[in-house]
Amino acid sequence: YFGGNTPLFKVEEQASFFHKQCLAYRQDHIIYQVAPLLQVVYNLRGKGMQSDDHSVLKGDAFDEDAVASLDLKTNFAEIAMIYGYRMILAYMFHDYMKASESADNSRNYLKKAAGFCETLWSRFYDVLVSCAVVRCRTSCKDPSFRKKKLASAQELLTRYRLMAKEAPDNFENKLYLIEAEWAFTTTMGTKRNKNDSADRLRNEEAILDLYNNSIQRAETCKFLSEEALACERAGIFCVETGRVEMAAPFLKRACQVYLHWGAKAKVKQIEKLYEHLLCFDERLKKKRVCY
């Protein structure tokens, strides 16, 4: 659902049907797999929520506090999924510390759920979360925390390199995005000086190529959410490296693809956060037409 081409309204229809069936037939074990997914869809679409915070997994379908009532010995797969969904929402809505905490919890329970299909998308977001939280100034004052997150990201990056070789159509776009975020985190985090401007410029160009490769591969393989995510992260990279004119096209495309996927809440977030850049891009276009 998070890496395919299925619009969110169809995911909602399917998940809602199974959710009702689980309630009707009292399938308590399965409902903890279906209800969190349905609530994630609600949050992304901007409906059925009990909070204005889209990273909170609480609403008409599911309450994340329910995880406390689950048996840690028999429901480890469901608990891993719930924390995984929390991680994805927190990452997508830029609450990186919450995403990091959820990733740690999900990873601990996934160790007991070997072969679980959700492991693949969970690890993908896990490495992205590690990179994002390391770049977050307020969260990386502790050197040991930074070292731990970088080690975790590097381990997962190595795994994705192997998976991309075995199944490029499934994993190559993900690998490009991970490589871009990893390079952004490890090579762009040092202080600028007068002597390294040329090297830094070459690094930035190489990282942009990785983002573009991820976008193109995701589009080719019809991974809607991952195409939108790669566009958004490329836009953020441009913003943080001072490439204002280049940021707007990436962010606009992210909005278009997110909207096509059905994630209206993400579109609103990007338009709110980067309204000045999107408006700036429109002004530039008008000036170019005049010339």
Secondary structure per residue as TSV (DSSP state, phi and psi in degrees):
chain	resnum	aa	ss	phi	psi
A	1	Y	-	360.0	-32.5
A	2	F	-	-93.1	-7.9
A	3	G	S	-125.5	5.5
A	4	G	S	-102.9	-159.8
A	5	N	S	-111.6	10.4
A	6	T	-	-80.7	121.6
A	7	P	-	-60.5	149.3
A	8	L	H	-64.1	-29.0
A	9	F	H	-66.9	-32.0
A	10	K	H	-73.7	-37.4
A	11	V	H	-61.3	-41.4
A	12	E	H	-61.8	-43.5
A	13	E	H	-59.7	-47.2
A	14	Q	H	-67.5	-47.0
A	15	A	H	-65.6	-37.7
A	16	S	H	-64.8	-39.8
A	17	F	H	-61.6	-49.3
A	18	F	H	-66.9	-33.4
A	19	H	H	-62.8	-44.7
A	20	K	H	-65.0	-39.1
A	21	Q	H	-64.4	-41.5
A	22	C	H	-63.1	-40.1
A	23	L	H	-67.5	-42.1
A	24	A	H	-65.0	-39.3
A	25	Y	T	-103.5	12.1
A	26	R	T	53.8	46.8
A	27	Q	-	-88.6	74.8
A	28	D	H	-61.9	-34.3
A	29	H	H	-67.6	-43.3
A	30	I	H	-77.3	-30.8
A	31	I	H	-62.6	-27.7
A	32	Y	H	-76.6	-4.8
A	33	Q	H	-96.8	-32.9
A	34	V	H	-86.8	-45.1
A	35	A	H	-60.6	-43.4
A	36	P	H	-62.1	-38.9
A	37	L	H	-61.8	-44.6
A	38	L	H	-61.2	-39.9
A	39	Q	H	-68.3	-35.2
A	40	V	H	-60.0	-44.1
A	41	V	H	-62.0	-43.7
A	42	Y	H	-57.4	-46.7
A	43	N	H	-62.4	-42.5
A	44	L	H	-67.4	-33.3
A	45	R	H	-86.1	-9.1
A	46	G	T	77.3	41.8
A	47	K	-	-147.0	164.5
A	48	G	S	58.5	35.3
A	49	M	B	-112.2	151.0
A	50	Q	S	-101.9	1.0
A	51	S	S	-139.0	151.8
A	52	D	S	-77.0	-12.7
A	53	D	-	-86.0	113.3
A	54	H	T	-72.2	-10.7
A	55	S	T	-85.9	-5.9
A	56	V	S	-89.8	121.6
A	57	L	-	-86.5	72.3
A	58	K	B	-149.8	123.2
A	59	G	B	179.9	-149.7
A	60	D	S	-64.4	-30.5
A	61	A	S	-97.3	-32.6
A	62	F	-	-156.9	151.1
A	63	D	B	-123.1	117.5
A	64	E	G	-60.1	-20.5
A	65	D	G	-67.3	-14.4
A	66	A	G	-66.1	-16.2
A	67	V	G	-61.2	-27.3
A	68	A	G	-67.0	-22.2
A	69	S	G	-89.9	-5.1
A	70	L	S	-83.9	149.1
A	71	D	-	-76.2	119.3
A	72	L	T	-65.8	-22.7
A	73	K	T	-86.6	-33.0
A	74	T	T	-108.1	-18.9
A	75	N	-	-111.3	29.8
A	76	F	H	-63.6	-33.5
A	77	A	H	-66.8	-43.9
A	78	E	H	-65.1	-40.0
A	79	I	H	-64.7	-40.8
A	80	A	H	-60.9	-41.2
A	81	M	H	-64.3	-44.2
A	82	I	H	-61.4	-47.4
A	83	Y	H	-64.8	-33.8
A	84	G	H	-63.9	-43.3
A	85	Y	H	-65.7	-39.2
A	86	R	H	-61.9	-40.5
A	87	M	H	-60.8	-46.3
A	88	I	H	-62.9	-47.9
A	89	L	H	-61.8	-45.3
A	90	A	H	-63.1	-39.7
A	91	Y	H	-66.9	-47.2
A	92	M	H	-63.4	-30.0
A	93	F	T	-104.6	20.6
A	94	H	T	68.3	25.3
A	95	D	-	-98.0	82.4
A	96	Y	H	-72.7	-32.3
A	97	M	H	-67.3	-42.9
A	98	K	H	-64.0	-39.7
A	99	A	H	-62.1	-40.5
A	100	S	H	-65.9	-43.0
A	101	E	H	-63.3	-42.2
A	102	S	H	-66.8	-37.2
A	103	A	H	-62.7	-42.2
A	104	D	H	-61.5	-44.7
A	105	N	H	-65.5	-44.2
A	106	S	H	-62.7	-42.3
A	107	R	H	-61.7	-39.6
A	108	N	H	-62.8	-39.6
A	109	Y	H	-81.3	-27.9
A	110	L	H	-67.1	-23.1
A	111	K	T	-59.7	-28.8
A	112	K	T	-89.0	-6.9
A	113	A	S	-116.7	54.5
A	114	A	T	-60.0	136.0
A	115	G	T	84.7	-2.5
A	116	F	-	-68.0	127.4
A	117	C	T	-62.0	-30.3
A	118	E	H	-66.2	-14.3
A	119	T	H	-58.7	-35.0
A	120	L	H	-65.8	-52.2
A	121	W	H	-72.0	-29.2
A	122	S	H	-65.9	-42.3
A	123	R	H	-68.3	-34.1
A	124	F	H	-59.9	-50.8
A	125	Y	H	-71.2	-29.3
A	126	D	H	-57.8	-48.4
A	127	V	H	-68.9	-35.2
A	128	L	H	-65.5	-38.9
A	129	V	H	-63.2	-43.6
A	130	S	H	-60.0	-43.2
A	131	C	H	-65.2	-44.1
A	132	A	H	-65.9	-40.8
A	133	V	H	-72.2	-29.5
A	134	V	H	-67.4	-35.4
A	135	R	H	-77.4	-14.2
A	136	C	-	-77.8	114.9
A	137	R	G	-58.4	-41.7
A	138	T	G	-70.9	-18.8
A	139	S	G	-100.5	-6.3
A	140	C	-	-121.2	35.3
A	141	K	-	-74.4	-24.4
A	142	D	S	-89.6	112.9
A	143	P	H	-59.2	-34.4
A	144	S	H	-67.6	-34.9
A	145	F	H	-64.9	-45.5
A	146	R	H	-60.3	-45.4
A	147	K	H	-62.4	-41.4
A	148	K	H	-63.9	-44.2
A	149	K	H	-68.6	-38.9
A	150	L	H	-66.6	-38.0
A	151	A	H	-65.3	-41.1
A	152	S	H	-63.6	-44.0
A	153	A	H	-64.2	-40.9
A	154	Q	H	-66.0	-38.6
A	155	E	H	-62.7	-45.0
A	156	L	H	-69.7	-34.6
A	157	L	H	-60.7	-41.9
A	158	T	H	-61.4	-40.7
A	159	R	H	-64.1	-41.9
A	160	Y	H	-69.7	-29.7
A	161	R	H	-62.7	-39.8
A	162	L	H	-69.0	-43.7
A	163	M	H	-65.9	-35.6
A	164	A	H	-66.6	-30.7
A	165	K	H	-70.1	-39.1
A	166	E	H	-77.3	-36.6
A	167	A	-	-140.5	74.4
A	168	P	H	-60.6	-35.7
A	169	D	H	-64.7	-29.6
A	170	N	H	-87.9	-33.2
A	171	F	H	-123.0	-10.1
A	172	E	H	-65.6	-41.4
A	173	N	H	-63.9	-36.4
A	174	K	H	-66.3	-43.3
A	175	L	H	-61.3	-44.1
A	176	Y	H	-57.9	-43.0
A	177	L	H	-67.0	-42.5
A	178	I	H	-62.5	-43.6
A	179	E	H	-61.0	-40.3
A	180	A	H	-64.1	-47.5
A	181	E	H	-66.3	-37.1
A	182	W	H	-65.3	-46.3
A	183	A	H	-63.9	-41.0
A	184	F	H	-59.2	-43.1
A	185	T	H	-72.6	-41.4
A	186	T	H	-91.3	-26.9
A	187	T	H	-105.4	-19.3
A	188	M	S	-104.6	4.1
A	189	G	S	-88.2	-3.8
A	190	T	S	-88.2	162.3
A	191	K	-	-71.7	146.4
A	192	R	-	-77.1	146.9
A	193	N	-	-141.7	169.7
A	194	K	G	-66.4	-26.1
A	195	N	G	-86.6	-16.1
A	196	D	G	-108.2	14.1
A	197	S	H	-61.9	-39.6
A	198	A	H	-68.1	-44.2
A	199	D	H	-63.7	-40.9
A	200	R	H	-64.8	-39.4
A	201	L	H	-63.1	-42.2
A	202	R	H	-64.1	-39.3
A	203	N	H	-62.8	-43.5
A	204	E	H	-62.8	-40.7
A	205	E	H	-64.9	-40.6
A	206	A	H	-65.6	-38.8
A	207	I	H	-67.6	-41.0
A	208	L	H	-60.9	-36.9
A	209	D	H	-61.4	-39.0
A	210	L	H	-64.8	-43.3
A	211	Y	H	-61.2	-45.5
A	212	N	H	-63.4	-39.1
A	213	N	H	-62.5	-40.3
A	214	S	H	-63.9	-44.0
A	215	I	H	-61.1	-46.9
A	216	Q	H	-64.7	-42.7
A	217	R	H	-67.8	-39.4
A	218	A	H	-64.0	-39.8
A	219	E	H	-65.6	-44.0
A	220	T	H	-62.4	-42.4
A	221	C	T	-88.3	2.2
A	222	K	T	62.0	46.4
A	223	F	-	-100.8	87.5
A	224	L	H	-56.7	-54.1
A	225	S	H	-64.2	-35.1
A	226	E	H	-77.7	-28.6
A	227	E	H	-65.9	-45.7
A	228	A	H	-62.9	-42.8
A	229	L	H	-63.1	-43.5
A	230	A	H	-63.5	-39.8
A	231	C	H	-62.0	-45.3
A	232	E	H	-62.8	-46.8
A	233	R	H	-66.7	-33.7
A	234	A	H	-64.2	-41.2
A	235	G	H	-62.4	-42.7
A	236	I	H	-63.7	-40.8
A	237	F	H	-58.7	-45.4
A	238	C	H	-63.4	-40.1
A	239	V	H	-62.1	-46.6
A	240	E	H	-74.7	-16.2
A	241	T	T	-106.4	9.8
A	242	G	T	80.9	14.9
A	243	R	-	-95.3	70.4
A	244	V	H	-61.1	-45.9
A	245	E	H	-64.6	-30.5
A	246	M	H	-81.1	-21.9
A	247	A	H	-69.2	-43.1
A	248	A	H	-58.4	-46.9
A	249	P	H	-60.4	-38.5
A	250	F	H	-63.7	-44.9
A	251	L	H	-68.5	-37.1
A	252	K	H	-65.7	-41.3
A	253	R	H	-66.5	-37.8
A	254	A	H	-58.0	-44.8
A	255	C	H	-61.3	-42.2
A	256	Q	H	-62.9	-44.0
A	257	V	H	-73.9	-40.4
A	258	Y	H	-58.4	-41.3
A	259	L	H	-66.2	-40.2
A	260	H	H	-62.4	-37.6
A	261	W	H	-70.3	-33.5
A	262	G	T	112.9	6.6
A	263	A	-	-87.1	74.4
A	264	K	H	-63.7	-33.1
A	265	A	H	-65.6	-34.8
A	266	K	H	-68.0	-39.3
A	267	V	H	-61.6	-45.3
A	268	K	H	-62.4	-39.2
A	269	Q	H	-63.3	-47.6
A	270	I	H	-63.9	-43.3
A	271	E	H	-63.4	-33.6
A	272	K	H	-75.2	-45.1
A	273	L	H	-68.5	-36.1
A	274	Y	T	-121.6	30.8
A	275	E	H	-57.2	-40.1
A	276	H	H	-65.4	-34.9
A	277	L	H	-73.9	-41.5
A	278	L	H	-65.6	-38.8
A	279	C	H	-68.5	-37.9
A	280	F	H	-61.8	-40.2
A	281	D	H	-63.3	-40.7
A	282	E	H	-65.1	-39.4
A	283	R	H	-64.5	-39.3
A	284	L	H	-62.3	-42.2
A	285	K	H	-62.0	-41.0
A	286	K	H	-65.6	-38.5
A	287	K	H	-65.5	-40.6
A	288	R	H	-65.7	-35.0
A	289	V	H	-65.4	-39.1
A	290	C	H	-62.9	-37.2
A	291	Y	-	-69.0	360.0
